[in-house]
Amino acid sequence: MDDTRDRLVRKGDYVYGSFIRPEQVDGYINGVNPGDRSDVLGRFAFSEASVDDAVEHARMTARIWRRVSLADRAASVRRFRQAVAKGRERLVNLATRETGKPIWEARAEVIDTLKALDLLMEGGVNMLQPSVQEEVSGRNDHVPRGVSALLCPFNLPVLITATTTAAAVLAGNTVVFKPSKFTPGCGQLIAELWDQCRLPRGVVNMVQGSGGGAGKRLSTHPDIDALVLHGSFSTAMDIRRQVFDRPELPVLYQTGGKSLSIVLDGCDLERAVYEVMVGAFVSAGQRHDSTARVIVESGTYEAFVESLVRHTKRLSVGYGFDSDIFMGPLISENARSRFRRYGRALQVKGHTALLEGSSLTRTKRRGFYVSPGIYEMDWRNGSAFLNEEPPGPTLLIYRVESPEEAVALHNQAFYRLACGLFPSPKHDVADLVDKLRCGRVHVNRSTTSRTVPLASVGLGRASSGHASGADLVRFFTYPRAHVQESRPFDDTYTLPGTHWTAEPSDPLIDLDSMEADDDLGQLLEPEA
């Protein structure tokens, strides 16, 4: 069977341990391969009422699952990891079909998923162990929050969905997750893999739908106890306003917004060009940590720009299942339109197109293909374009006169998830790293380099400040202090002024109260 072209069996929402087709359909998601629009995966029906059903069943099961031992929860996650390993080729093919990314990249994503699940089992289980404090006869336990709602992205539909649901389950929560409207098949397959893990019904639930429909219904549901959103900053702020009257609701926003790199005089130029190019254009520039901006010191600027443009022109753009393809299409026609409009806006504001990004229409397959765009920024003209996320494979280049100016410009950007730093041997790397205000610093590596074992957090608008990796289990729990006194009561240790053992002497008389009572009595006496 060729599962790179077959229509998927649309199973519906996964609620209380069963796939259920919506009784009342609110709409359909059209699953289409962005690299070949003739490859139709099918129409996925959705109903916002399914969100209420999923949350209700998750809440029922939460009372049971939270009491299951950590060892048994870990065993369930371990079975899920085995299911992912067994279904890895199905996941690879489906991720390529739904996102358009090259198959080598989808395979790397699944491998990273397996590594992340292994690390979650190692580090997450240790983090969830209770901490005993013998000197106060107490302990700290990590208590599950309850029902966790997850809104998952399209750019890493396997890695983020699998690891986030696993972290919530390991921490003792029940889960309702909604896959991106662009990757409903990956969401359905991950629900199938959880279904193989012999969990109590209702521990993991999945609902399909759009962000403005099912996503909004889930994120604002009054019965959820934690919320994780992977999406744009504007979406995160909309949700934040909608849940403003629930300050007790823990919310984790991963808005990404892309990253920056810094190239300094005397660096390994060839490495810097390669790593910046890969960081900017892998996944068609749609990764949350893609390199959107590169800040280059003037002494190496001309050589860097010439080499970068020359090598970028050689990149192979095409269908994800073809061999020797570096970059696939954008996810949708809307994304392609935004990419073109952004490039035009840059030039209107006085910036120079070194390599103008444009739509590719003469391709073997009809998809949302574009060529990368590279723009030289006149950032001192009052329109530096530091605050918004450049769409798609767009790279902005800034010339600076010193490392200090490079760091200062970097720290002005609104989104600072990661920084690729390319210094020379003469630079004090530790000092530069200390001055950079970002969640990850990759020295001589691209911003998209794998950092699965390491926890990090995006600064600025890139996140709400919660760490990733195995540290996710901390978000899905809260610490509870438990102190217990087992010694008999000893009245010799009572506090001063309590007079615990003293016999009562003359009663205390509140004269003010007596006078008030006398006055009240006179008022209540009947008139003669």
Backbone torsions as a table, in degrees:
resi	resn	phi	psi	omega
1	MET	NA	132.8	178.3
2	ASP	-91.8	95.4	-177.6
3	ASP	-82.8	9.8	173.4
4	THR	-89.4	-5.6	-179.6
5	ARG	-134.4	-19.5	-174.2
6	ASP	-66.5	147.8	171.6
7	ARG	-67.8	143.3	178.2
8	LEU	-80.8	150.6	169.7
9	VAL	-80.0	111.8	-178.9
10	ARG	-81.2	113.5	-171.7
11	LYS	-95.2	-9.9	-178.9
12	GLY	93.0	-162.0	178.9
13	ASP	-81.4	152.6	178.5
14	TYR	-105.8	104.8	-174.0
15	VAL	-132.4	128.4	176.9
16	TYR	53.3	44.9	173.2
17	GLY	80.2	11.0	-179.6
18	SER	-142.6	147.3	171.7
19	PHE	-83.6	127.2	-174.1
20	ILE	-130.8	128.1	174.6
21	ARG	-79.0	137.5	-178.0
22	PRO	-60.9	135.9	176.8
23	GLU	-74.0	-41.3	178.1
24	GLN	-113.2	108.9	-174.7
25	VAL	-86.0	125.2	176.7
26	ASP	-91.5	-19.2	-179.9
27	GLY	172.6	-174.9	-177.5
28	TYR	-133.6	144.9	168.9
29	ILE	-101.1	124.4	179.0
30	ASN	-90.9	108.6	179.3
31	GLY	-80.2	111.5	-177.4
32	VAL	-130.9	139.6	176.0
33	ASN	-72.6	116.8	-178.2
34	PRO	-67.5	-14.1	177.2
35	GLY	-92.6	-12.8	178.3
36	ASP	-156.6	94.8	-171.7
37	ARG	-67.6	-10.4	174.2
38	SER	-79.9	-12.7	178.2
39	ASP	-89.5	96.6	-176.9
40	VAL	-99.7	119.9	179.5
41	LEU	-77.9	-24.4	178.6
42	GLY	133.0	173.7	178.5
43	ARG	-103.2	124.3	-177.6
44	PHE	-102.2	111.6	178.8
45	ALA	-73.1	147.2	176.5
46	PHE	-141.9	155.5	178.6
47	SER	-142.6	130.6	179.2
48	GLU	-66.6	-23.0	177.5
49	ALA	-64.6	-25.2	178.4
50	SER	-63.2	-29.4	178.5
51	VAL	-62.0	-45.2	179.4
52	ASP	-62.4	-42.2	178.8
53	ASP	-62.9	-44.1	-178.0
54	ALA	-64.6	-44.0	-180.0
55	VAL	-65.9	-39.4	179.7
56	GLU	-61.8	-46.7	-179.6
57	HIS	-69.9	-35.1	176.4
58	ALA	-63.6	-38.5	178.9
59	ARG	-67.3	-39.5	177.5
60	MET	-60.7	-46.0	-176.1
61	THR	-74.4	-24.9	-177.8
62	ALA	-58.6	-33.3	-179.9
63	ARG	-65.7	-27.5	179.7
64	ILE	-87.8	-48.4	-172.8
65	TRP	-63.8	-34.8	-178.1
66	ARG	-64.8	-20.5	179.8
67	ARG	-93.6	-5.1	177.3
68	VAL	-72.4	140.3	-175.5
69	SER	-63.9	154.7	177.8
70	LEU	-59.9	-36.6	-180.0
71	ALA	-63.5	-41.0	179.8
72	ASP	-71.8	-36.0	176.7
73	ARG	-65.4	-41.3	178.0
74	ALA	-62.9	-36.3	177.8
75	ALA	-64.2	-35.9	178.1
76	SER	-66.6	-42.3	178.1
77	VAL	-66.4	-35.0	177.8
78	ARG	-65.0	-38.3	176.4
79	ARG	-66.2	-36.4	177.4
80	PHE	-64.2	-41.3	177.9
81	ARG	-60.2	-41.1	177.6
82	GLN	-64.7	-38.1	178.4
83	ALA	-66.1	-39.4	177.2
84	VAL	-63.5	-43.3	179.4
85	ALA	-62.1	-40.4	-179.4
86	LYS	-69.1	-35.1	-177.2
87	GLY	-99.5	22.2	-171.8
88	ARG	-62.0	-39.7	-178.2
89	GLU	-69.8	-35.4	175.0
90	ARG	-63.0	-41.8	178.6
91	LEU	-64.8	-42.2	-179.9
92	VAL	-61.1	-50.3	-177.8
93	ASN	-64.3	-39.8	-177.7
94	LEU	-70.5	-39.5	177.9
95	ALA	-63.3	-38.2	177.7
96	THR	-67.5	-42.0	179.5
97	ARG	-64.7	-42.0	-172.8
98	GLU	-83.3	-28.7	-178.6
99	THR	-105.6	-19.9	-176.7
100	GLY	83.4	-4.5	-178.7
101	LYS	-65.1	149.5	178.3
102	PRO	-57.6	150.2	-174.4
103	ILE	-64.6	-30.5	177.0
104	TRP	-63.9	-34.7	-179.8
105	GLU	-73.5	-39.0	176.8
106	ALA	-64.1	-37.5	178.7
107	ARG	-66.5	-39.4	177.1
108	ALA	-63.7	-36.0	178.3
109	GLU	-64.3	-41.7	179.9
110	VAL	-68.1	-38.4	176.6
111	ILE	-62.5	-42.8	177.2
112	ASP	-62.5	-35.0	178.5
113	THR	-62.7	-44.7	179.4
114	LEU	-64.0	-40.6	177.5
115	LYS	-64.2	-41.9	-179.1
116	ALA	-64.8	-37.8	177.7
117	LEU	-67.1	-38.0	175.5
118	ASP	-61.5	-45.3	-179.7
119	LEU	-67.2	-33.7	176.1
120	LEU	-63.7	-39.2	178.6
121	MET	-67.1	-35.8	-179.0
122	GLU	-77.2	-58.4	-174.6
123	GLY	-78.8	-39.7	-177.0
124	GLY	-64.5	-41.9	179.4
125	VAL	-62.6	-40.7	178.6
126	ASN	-64.4	-39.7	-179.8
127	MET	-64.9	-30.2	-176.5
128	LEU	-85.1	-6.3	178.7
129	GLN	-66.5	141.0	178.1
130	PRO	-66.6	149.8	177.3
131	SER	-107.1	119.8	-176.5
132	VAL	-97.8	131.2	177.9
133	GLN	-117.4	94.9	-172.8
134	GLU	-67.8	-30.7	-175.6
135	GLU	-66.0	-22.7	177.6
136	VAL	-116.1	11.8	-178.6
137	SER	52.5	48.1	-177.5
138	GLY	-139.2	178.5	179.7
139	ARG	-156.2	158.0	172.4
140	ASN	-111.7	128.0	174.9
141	ASP	-113.9	150.6	175.8
142	HIS	-98.6	108.0	-171.7
143	VAL	-95.9	130.0	177.7
144	PRO	-60.6	145.2	-179.3
145	ARG	-76.7	-34.4	179.9
146	GLY	132.6	-116.0	-178.6
147	VAL	-92.9	120.1	-179.9
148	SER	-105.5	127.3	177.6
149	ALA	-102.5	130.9	-176.6
150	LEU	-125.9	125.5	173.2
151	LEU	-108.0	113.5	-167.7
152	CYS	-101.5	153.5	-175.6
153	PRO	-93.7	171.8	179.1
154	PHE	-91.5	-24.4	-169.1
155	ASN	-73.5	-31.3	174.1
156	LEU	-130.6	68.4	-169.4
157	PRO	-69.9	-21.4	179.1
158	VAL	-92.1	-52.5	-175.0
159	LEU	-59.4	-53.8	-174.1
160	ILE	-71.1	-42.1	-178.7
161	THR	-65.3	-46.4	-177.3
162	ALA	-66.1	-46.5	-175.2
163	THR	-72.8	-34.9	-179.3
164	THR	-71.9	-42.6	176.2
165	THR	-63.4	-38.8	-179.9
166	ALA	-65.5	-40.2	179.1
167	ALA	-63.1	-41.3	179.8
168	ALA	-65.9	-43.0	-179.8
169	VAL	-66.0	-44.4	179.0
170	LEU	-60.1	-36.9	-178.9
171	ALA	-75.5	-5.1	176.0
172	GLY	98.7	14.1	179.9
173	ASN	-96.6	159.1	164.1
174	THR	-95.6	160.1	-167.9
175	VAL	-132.4	138.3	164.0
176	VAL	-125.0	115.3	-179.7
177	PHE	-119.5	147.3	176.4
178	LYS	-119.5	117.2	175.7
179	PRO	-71.6	163.8	175.8
180	SER	-60.7	150.6	177.5
181	LYS	-66.0	-15.5	178.0
182	PHE	-88.4	-15.2	-177.8
183	THR	-131.7	53.6	179.9
184	PRO	-66.3	-30.3	-179.6
185	GLY	-67.6	-41.4	177.4
186	CYS	-62.8	-40.4	177.6
187	GLY	-62.4	-42.2	178.7
188	GLN	-64.2	-41.5	-178.7
189	LEU	-66.6	-39.1	178.2
190	ILE	-65.8	-36.7	174.2
191	ALA	-63.3	-38.1	176.9
192	GLU	-61.9	-41.3	-179.5
193	LEU	-66.4	-38.8	174.8
194	TRP	-64.6	-33.0	-178.9
195	ASP	-64.7	-20.8	-179.6
196	GLN	-85.1	0.8	-168.4
197	CYS	-99.5	9.0	176.1
198	ARG	56.2	45.7	176.1
199	LEU	-87.6	155.4	169.5
200	PRO	-58.3	144.6	-179.0
201	ARG	-60.2	130.3	177.0
202	GLY	99.6	-4.6	178.2
203	VAL	-67.2	-45.9	177.5
204	VAL	-118.4	130.1	179.1
205	ASN	-133.5	149.3	-179.3
206	MET	-136.1	133.5	176.3
207	VAL	-125.7	141.3	176.7
208	GLN	-93.6	163.5	175.1
209	GLY	147.3	175.9	179.2
210	SER	-83.2	163.9	178.2
211	GLY	-66.9	-40.3	-179.0
212	GLY	-74.7	-16.3	179.4
213	GLY	-103.0	-87.1	-178.5
214	ALA	-63.5	-35.8	179.8
215	GLY	-63.5	-44.1	178.5
216	LYS	-66.7	-40.9	179.9
217	ARG	-61.6	-41.1	-178.7
218	LEU	-72.1	-45.1	-175.2
219	SER	-68.6	-24.5	-179.0
220	THR	-106.5	10.7	-177.5
221	HIS	-66.9	132.4	-176.3
222	PRO	-68.4	-14.6	-175.4
223	ASP	-102.1	9.0	173.8
224	ILE	-88.0	153.2	-176.6
225	ASP	-114.6	-9.0	176.3
226	ALA	-159.1	149.6	-176.7
227	LEU	-136.7	132.2	175.3
228	VAL	-123.1	125.4	179.9
229	LEU	-123.4	127.2	168.0
230	HIS	-111.3	111.2	-177.6
231	GLY	-177.7	-161.3	-176.7
232	SER	-78.2	161.4	178.8
233	PHE	-64.9	-39.4	-179.7
234	SER	-63.5	-39.7	176.7
235	THR	-64.8	-41.8	179.1
236	ALA	-61.0	-40.9	179.9
237	MET	-70.0	-35.1	175.4
238	ASP	-60.7	-45.4	-179.9
239	ILE	-67.2	-38.9	-179.9
240	ARG	-60.0	-40.5	177.5
241	ARG	-66.5	-37.0	-177.4
242	GLN	-71.6	-26.2	179.4
243	VAL	-106.9	20.9	-177.0
244	PHE	-59.2	-33.5	-178.0
245	ASP	-84.2	10.8	174.5
246	ARG	-123.5	67.8	-177.6
247	PRO	-64.5	-18.1	-179.7
248	GLU	-79.1	-11.4	-177.8
249	LEU	-77.7	115.1	177.3
250	PRO	-73.3	129.2	-177.1
251	VAL	-127.4	129.4	177.2
252	LEU	-111.9	113.2	176.2
253	TYR	-102.1	126.5	170.8
254	GLN	-117.8	92.2	-174.4
255	THR	-98.0	-8.5	173.6
256	GLY	63.3	-93.1	-179.9
257	GLY	79.5	1.0	179.2
258	LYS	77.7	178.0	-168.9
259	SER	-132.0	179.3	-179.6
260	LEU	-127.2	158.8	171.4
261	SER	-128.9	155.6	178.6
262	ILE	-126.9	125.7	179.7
263	VAL	-116.5	119.4	-175.0
264	LEU	-108.4	156.5	178.5
265	ASP	-55.9	137.2	176.4
266	GLY	87.3	3.5	179.8
267	CYS	-74.4	172.6	172.1
268	ASP	-74.0	97.1	-169.7
269	LEU	-61.4	-44.2	-177.0
270	GLU	-63.0	-43.4	177.6
271	ARG	-63.5	-43.8	-178.3
272	ALA	-60.7	-44.0	179.7
273	VAL	-62.2	-46.6	-178.3
274	TYR	-63.0	-48.7	-175.9
275	GLU	-66.7	-40.0	178.0
276	VAL	-65.8	-43.1	179.6
277	MET	-61.3	-46.1	179.0
278	VAL	-64.2	-45.1	-179.6
279	GLY	-62.2	-31.7	-178.0
280	ALA	-80.7	-35.4	-166.5
281	PHE	-117.3	-7.7	173.5
282	VAL	-65.0	147.0	-175.5
283	SER	60.5	24.8	-177.2
284	ALA	55.4	32.7	177.9
285	GLY	68.3	23.0	-175.1
286	GLN	-105.6	9.3	176.1
287	ARG	-77.6	150.3	177.9
288	HIS	-64.9	-23.5	-179.2
289	ASP	-111.7	18.5	177.1
290	SER	-58.9	150.5	176.4
291	THR	-78.0	115.4	179.2
292	ALA	-101.0	-26.1	-175.3
293	ARG	-138.9	140.2	174.5
294	VAL	-128.9	129.1	-178.1
295	ILE	-105.1	119.9	-170.4
296	VAL	-120.6	130.8	177.3
297	GLU	-70.8	146.1	-168.2
298	SER	-60.1	-34.4	-176.9
299	GLY	-63.3	-27.7	-179.5
300	THR	-111.9	2.9	-171.5
301	TYR	-59.3	-53.2	-173.5
302	GLU	-62.2	-45.9	-179.2
303	ALA	-65.0	-39.8	-179.9
304	PHE	-63.9	-48.2	-176.5
305	VAL	-63.7	-44.5	-179.1
306	GLU	-60.3	-45.5	-179.4
307	SER	-67.9	-40.5	-179.2
308	LEU	-62.8	-46.9	-179.8
309	VAL	-63.7	-43.5	-178.5
310	ARG	-61.5	-44.5	-178.7
311	HIS	-74.0	-33.8	-179.9
312	THR	-64.3	-35.3	178.9
313	LYS	-62.0	-21.7	-177.3
314	ARG	-87.7	-8.8	-176.2
315	LEU	-62.5	138.4	178.4
316	SER	-88.6	121.2	177.6
317	VAL	-110.7	129.4	-178.9
318	GLY	178.9	-163.2	-174.0
319	TYR	-71.2	134.4	-171.8
320	GLY	-60.0	-29.2	-178.3
321	PHE	-88.7	-5.6	175.6
322	ASP	-77.6	155.9	-179.9
323	SER	-81.6	157.0	175.2
324	ASP	57.9	42.8	177.0
325	ILE	-109.9	129.9	177.5
326	PHE	-92.3	-42.4	-171.3
327	MET	-131.2	133.5	176.0
328	GLY	-94.0	-159.2	-177.1
329	PRO	-85.5	174.3	166.1
330	LEU	-75.8	167.1	-170.7
331	ILE	-76.0	-24.0	-175.3
332	SER	-158.8	168.1	175.6
333	GLU	-66.2	-34.5	176.8
334	ASN	-62.5	-41.5	177.7
335	ALA	-63.8	-38.2	179.2
336	ARG	-67.6	-38.0	178.1
337	SER	-65.3	-43.1	178.3
338	ARG	-63.0	-37.7	178.3
339	PHE	-61.1	-44.7	-179.8
340	ARG	-68.1	-42.8	-179.0
341	ARG	-63.4	-38.7	-179.4
342	TYR	-64.0	-43.3	178.5
343	GLY	-61.6	-40.1	177.6
344	ARG	-66.8	-39.6	180.0
345	ALA	-63.3	-36.6	177.6
346	LEU	-60.3	-45.0	-177.0
347	GLN	-72.1	-33.6	176.3
348	VAL	-62.4	-34.3	-179.4
349	LYS	-83.7	8.1	173.2
350	GLY	96.5	9.1	178.4
351	HIS	-92.2	158.6	-169.8
352	THR	-107.7	131.6	176.7
353	ALA	-83.4	108.3	173.7
354	LEU	-79.3	-31.3	175.1
355	LEU	-148.8	104.7	-172.2
356	GLU	-78.0	122.5	177.5
357	GLY	-73.2	136.9	-177.9
358	SER	-149.5	165.1	177.0
359	SER	-72.5	142.6	175.4
360	LEU	-105.3	112.6	-176.3
361	THR	-104.8	-26.2	-179.2
362	ARG	-91.0	67.6	179.3
363	THR	-116.6	161.9	-178.3
364	LYS	-63.7	-32.6	-178.4
365	ARG	-123.1	150.1	-178.4
366	ARG	-84.9	103.7	-179.5
367	GLY	-144.1	-174.6	-175.8
368	PHE	-94.2	59.3	-173.7
369	TYR	-87.1	143.5	174.2
370	VAL	-139.7	161.4	172.3
371	SER	-99.1	149.4	-178.2
372	PRO	-62.3	151.6	176.6
373	GLY	-119.7	134.9	177.9
374	ILE	-126.0	129.7	-174.0
375	TYR	-130.4	133.2	175.5
376	GLU	-87.4	123.0	-171.4
377	MET	-98.5	124.3	169.8
378	ASP	-87.6	75.8	-166.3
379	TRP	-74.4	-10.1	178.0
380	ARG	-89.3	3.8	-177.5
381	ASN	-87.0	8.0	178.8
382	GLY	90.5	2.3	179.2
383	SER	-136.2	72.1	-171.1
384	ALA	-81.2	-13.1	-179.1
385	PHE	53.5	48.1	179.0
386	LEU	-96.3	-9.8	-166.1
387	ASN	-104.5	-18.1	-177.6
388	GLU	-113.3	162.1	-178.9
389	GLU	-85.0	116.2	176.8
390	PRO	-65.3	128.6	-175.9
391	PRO	-77.8	145.8	172.9
392	GLY	61.1	-156.0	-177.2
393	PRO	-79.9	70.6	179.9
394	THR	-117.2	128.4	179.2
395	LEU	-125.4	126.3	178.6
396	LEU	-104.6	133.2	-176.7
397	ILE	-114.4	130.7	-178.1
398	TYR	-119.9	128.3	177.0
399	ARG	-93.1	132.1	177.1
400	VAL	-130.2	166.5	-174.4
401	GLU	-100.9	-9.6	-176.7
402	SER	-160.3	161.5	174.5
403	PRO	-59.9	-36.2	-179.6
404	GLU	-63.3	-41.6	178.2
405	GLU	-67.5	-35.3	178.1
406	ALA	-63.5	-46.0	179.9
407	VAL	-64.5	-42.6	-179.5
408	ALA	-63.0	-41.7	178.9
409	LEU	-66.7	-42.1	176.8
410	HIS	-55.8	-46.6	-174.6
411	ASN	-71.7	-9.2	176.1
412	GLN	-83.6	-19.2	-176.4
413	ALA	-64.9	145.5	-179.3
414	PHE	-71.4	-35.9	-176.6
415	TYR	-109.6	118.9	-176.8
416	ARG	-136.5	70.1	179.5
417	LEU	-77.8	-50.5	-177.7
418	ALA	-143.1	158.1	176.2
419	CYS	-134.6	127.1	171.0
420	GLY	-91.0	117.5	-174.9
421	LEU	-111.1	125.1	-178.4
422	PHE	-122.2	88.7	-177.5
423	PRO	-93.7	174.7	170.8
424	SER	-99.7	168.2	178.1
425	PRO	-59.7	-22.6	-177.0
426	LYS	-79.4	-15.8	-175.5
427	HIS	-79.4	149.1	174.5
428	ASP	-85.6	92.4	-173.5
429	VAL	-63.2	-41.4	-179.2
430	ALA	-59.9	-39.2	179.8
431	ASP	-68.2	-41.0	178.4
432	LEU	-63.6	-45.0	179.5
433	VAL	-60.6	-39.9	-179.3
434	ASP	-64.6	-32.4	-177.1
435	LYS	-83.6	-20.9	-178.9
436	LEU	-74.9	130.2	-180.0
437	ARG	-101.6	85.9	179.5
438	CYS	-154.4	169.8	-175.5
439	GLY	-82.0	-28.3	-179.1
440	ARG	-139.5	139.0	172.5
441	VAL	-120.5	121.7	-179.8
442	HIS	-110.6	103.5	-179.0
443	VAL	-81.4	120.6	-178.5
444	ASN	60.8	28.1	176.1
445	ARG	-140.3	158.1	-178.6
446	SER	-74.0	161.8	179.3
447	THR	-68.2	-18.7	-179.5
448	THR	-94.1	7.1	179.1
449	SER	-60.1	148.5	-176.6
450	ARG	-68.1	127.9	176.5
451	THR	-132.6	36.1	-174.6
452	VAL	-54.2	-41.8	-177.0
453	PRO	-72.0	-12.4	-170.4
454	LEU	-108.1	134.9	174.7
455	ALA	-78.0	144.6	177.1
456	SER	-154.1	168.6	-180.0
457	VAL	-146.8	136.2	178.3
458	GLY	-76.2	140.0	179.0
459	LEU	-102.0	171.3	-174.6
460	GLY	68.1	-132.4	179.8
461	ARG	-89.5	7.3	-173.7
462	ALA	-73.5	-20.2	179.9
463	SER	-165.8	176.9	176.4
464	SER	-94.5	8.3	172.0
465	GLY	97.7	12.0	177.6
466	HIS	-99.7	140.8	-175.5
467	ALA	-76.2	157.2	178.7
468	SER	-100.3	-165.1	178.6
469	GLY	69.5	-150.7	179.8
470	ALA	-62.7	-20.8	179.2
471	ASP	-64.9	-11.1	177.1
472	LEU	-57.5	-30.0	-178.1
473	VAL	-63.4	-25.8	177.2
474	ARG	-68.1	-36.9	178.2
475	PHE	-66.4	-37.0	-175.7
476	PHE	-82.4	5.2	177.3
477	THR	-136.0	167.6	170.0
478	TYR	-130.5	145.9	-178.2
479	PRO	-78.0	133.3	177.1
480	ARG	-120.0	124.4	177.0
481	ALA	-85.9	136.4	-179.2
482	HIS	-131.3	109.8	179.3
483	VAL	-115.7	133.7	-177.3
484	GLN	-136.1	127.7	176.8
485	GLU	-97.0	124.2	-178.1
486	SER	-110.8	-5.7	-179.7
487	ARG	-81.3	149.5	176.0
488	PRO	-61.6	155.1	179.7
489	PHE	-66.7	131.9	-180.0
490	ASP	-122.8	110.3	-174.2
491	ASP	-73.3	-3.3	177.3
492	THR	-77.1	-10.5	-178.3
493	TYR	-107.4	19.5	177.5
494	THR	-73.2	157.1	-174.8
495	LEU	-75.4	151.6	177.0
496	PRO	-58.2	141.6	177.0
497	GLY	87.8	-7.4	179.0
498	THR	-80.8	-23.4	-179.9
499	HIS	50.6	46.8	-171.8
500	TRP	-61.5	-41.0	-174.6
501	THR	-99.8	-2.6	-177.3
502	ALA	-74.2	144.8	175.2
503	GLU	-78.9	146.4	179.1
504	PRO	-67.1	136.1	178.0
505	SER	-102.5	-143.6	-178.7
506	ASP	-60.1	137.3	-179.5
507	PRO	-64.6	144.2	176.4
508	LEU	-79.6	130.0	-177.9
509	ILE	-115.0	125.2	178.0
510	ASP	-91.0	99.2	-176.2
511	LEU	-62.1	-37.5	-180.0
512	ASP	-60.1	-38.4	-179.7
513	SER	-69.0	-38.3	179.5
514	MET	-64.2	-43.0	179.6
515	GLU	-62.6	-39.1	179.0
516	ALA	-64.8	-38.1	179.5
517	ASP	-66.7	-40.7	178.7
518	ASP	-60.0	-43.5	179.1
519	ASP	-60.9	-41.9	-179.2
520	LEU	-64.4	-39.0	178.7
521	GLY	-62.5	-41.1	179.4
522	GLN	-63.3	-37.4	179.8
523	LEU	-67.1	-31.7	-176.5
524	LEU	-85.5	-10.8	-180.0
525	GLU	-67.0	136.5	179.9
526	PRO	-66.0	146.5	177.8
527	GLU	-66.7	144.0	179.5
528	ALA	-67.1	NA	NA
